[in-house]
Amino acid sequence: ENLAELDTITFSTAIGACASGDAWENALHLFHAMERSQVEANKITFNAAISACERGSKWETAVQLFSVTGQSTVEVDTVVFSATISACEKGSEWKAAMQLFSLMEHRMVEQDTIIFDSAISACEKC
């Protein structure tokens, strides 16, 4: 296998472990170290980093990370959208959640029950 791919897998796994352990700051540190090392992130990496921000109640950082996907070759899927919308929902940021929901429709990304639940929950908090 390609060494860069192994590095992407290694970074993604470590970021995911930080997200699971509620260590959002460490997850972001690893994400930025990955960028500095010029290791290409994939959708698993972005999902893990955004999920870490969600768990850390850092919705703005989650949205910033999501916006970085637009500058990369990463094809954003339902999982990445879901994590970002959920971060907005937990931050009581219904407008941001609904903008992301609308963007999903525009990009024709499949919406599932989790997405609808997060969007509804975000609106309930307004």
Backbone torsions as a table, in degrees:
resi	resn	phi	psi	omega
1	GLU	NA	157.7	178.9
2	ASN	-68.6	134.6	-179.5
3	LEU	-60.8	-38.8	178.7
4	ALA	-62.3	-37.7	178.1
5	GLU	-65.6	-41.2	176.8
6	LEU	-62.9	-39.7	177.2
7	ASP	-63.5	-40.5	177.5
8	THR	-62.1	-44.6	179.5
9	ILE	-64.0	-42.9	-179.9
10	THR	-63.4	-48.7	178.4
11	PHE	-61.1	-45.8	-178.6
12	SER	-60.5	-41.7	179.0
13	THR	-64.2	-44.3	179.9
14	ALA	-65.5	-41.4	177.9
15	ILE	-64.1	-41.3	177.4
16	GLY	-62.6	-39.0	177.8
17	ALA	-64.7	-39.5	177.1
18	CYS	-64.6	-40.5	178.8
19	ALA	-61.9	-43.5	179.7
20	SER	-66.3	-29.4	-178.7
21	GLY	-93.9	13.7	-179.8
22	ASP	57.8	34.0	179.5
23	ALA	-109.4	63.2	-174.6
24	TRP	-60.5	-36.4	-179.6
25	GLU	-63.8	-41.1	177.6
26	ASN	-66.0	-38.8	178.3
27	ALA	-61.1	-44.0	178.9
28	LEU	-67.7	-37.4	176.9
29	HIS	-59.3	-45.7	178.7
30	LEU	-64.9	-40.5	179.4
31	PHE	-60.2	-45.2	-179.7
32	HIS	-71.0	-33.5	174.8
33	ALA	-63.7	-36.6	177.7
34	MET	-62.5	-45.4	178.0
35	GLU	-61.3	-46.1	-179.6
36	ARG	-62.1	-32.5	179.4
37	SER	-81.5	-0.7	-179.1
38	GLN	58.5	35.3	173.1
39	VAL	-93.0	126.9	-175.0
40	GLU	-74.2	127.4	176.2
41	ALA	-77.7	151.8	174.0
42	ASN	-119.4	-176.7	-176.4
43	LYS	-66.2	-26.4	176.5
44	ILE	-67.8	-41.2	178.0
45	THR	-61.5	-49.6	-179.6
46	PHE	-62.5	-42.2	179.2
47	ASN	-61.0	-43.9	-179.4
48	ALA	-64.1	-44.3	-179.6
49	ALA	-66.6	-42.3	178.8
50	ILE	-66.5	-40.1	177.7
51	SER	-63.2	-36.6	176.9
52	ALA	-63.0	-41.1	177.9
53	CYS	-65.0	-40.2	177.5
54	GLU	-58.4	-48.8	-178.8
55	ARG	-64.9	-27.6	179.4
56	GLY	-91.3	7.1	-178.6
57	SER	58.2	39.5	-179.6
58	LYS	-113.2	65.9	-175.2
59	TRP	-61.5	-37.8	-178.9
60	GLU	-63.0	-40.6	179.0
61	THR	-67.1	-38.2	176.9
62	ALA	-59.9	-44.1	179.7
63	VAL	-67.3	-37.8	176.6
64	GLN	-62.0	-43.8	177.5
65	LEU	-62.7	-42.3	178.2
66	PHE	-58.6	-42.1	-178.8
67	SER	-64.5	-28.6	177.8
68	VAL	-64.3	-28.5	179.4
69	THR	-60.9	-28.8	178.6
70	GLY	-69.1	-18.5	179.9
71	GLN	-99.2	5.0	-178.0
72	SER	-120.8	-177.2	178.6
73	THR	-92.5	6.5	-177.2
74	VAL	-71.3	127.6	174.6
75	GLU	-88.3	110.3	-176.1
76	VAL	-73.7	131.6	-178.3
77	ASP	-116.0	-173.9	-178.4
78	THR	-56.7	-38.9	-176.2
79	VAL	-65.1	-44.2	-179.6
80	VAL	-67.5	-43.9	175.7
81	PHE	-59.4	-44.8	-177.7
82	SER	-59.6	-45.3	-180.0
83	ALA	-62.7	-40.4	-178.1
84	THR	-71.2	-43.2	177.3
85	ILE	-63.4	-40.2	178.9
86	SER	-63.9	-39.0	176.8
87	ALA	-62.3	-41.7	177.6
88	CYS	-65.0	-41.7	179.2
89	GLU	-60.7	-45.3	-179.7
90	LYS	-67.1	-25.4	176.9
91	GLY	-90.7	7.9	-179.0
92	SER	58.3	33.9	-179.7
93	GLU	-105.2	74.1	-174.4
94	TRP	-65.4	-34.2	-179.7
95	LYS	-64.0	-45.1	178.8
96	ALA	-63.8	-41.0	178.8
97	ALA	-61.3	-42.9	-178.7
98	MET	-71.3	-32.0	175.2
99	GLN	-63.8	-41.8	177.5
100	LEU	-66.0	-41.2	178.2
101	PHE	-59.3	-44.1	178.3
102	SER	-64.6	-39.9	178.3
103	LEU	-62.4	-36.8	176.7
104	MET	-58.8	-46.7	179.6
105	GLU	-61.6	-44.2	-178.9
106	HIS	-60.6	-40.9	-179.3
107	ARG	-85.4	-0.2	-179.8
108	MET	57.8	42.5	175.3
109	VAL	-88.7	134.8	-177.7
110	GLU	-58.8	133.2	177.7
111	GLN	-105.7	136.0	-178.7
112	ASP	-120.7	-177.5	-177.8
113	THR	-59.2	-38.8	-179.2
114	ILE	-63.3	-42.0	178.3
115	ILE	-61.3	-48.5	-179.5
116	PHE	-62.3	-42.1	178.5
117	ASP	-60.8	-44.5	-179.8
118	SER	-65.2	-42.5	-180.0
119	ALA	-64.6	-43.5	178.6
120	ILE	-64.4	-43.6	179.6
121	SER	-62.7	-39.3	177.8
122	ALA	-62.1	-41.5	179.8
123	CYS	-68.8	-32.1	178.4
124	GLU	-64.2	-25.0	-176.1
125	LYS	-87.5	-1.6	-178.6
126	CYS	-87.8	NA	NA
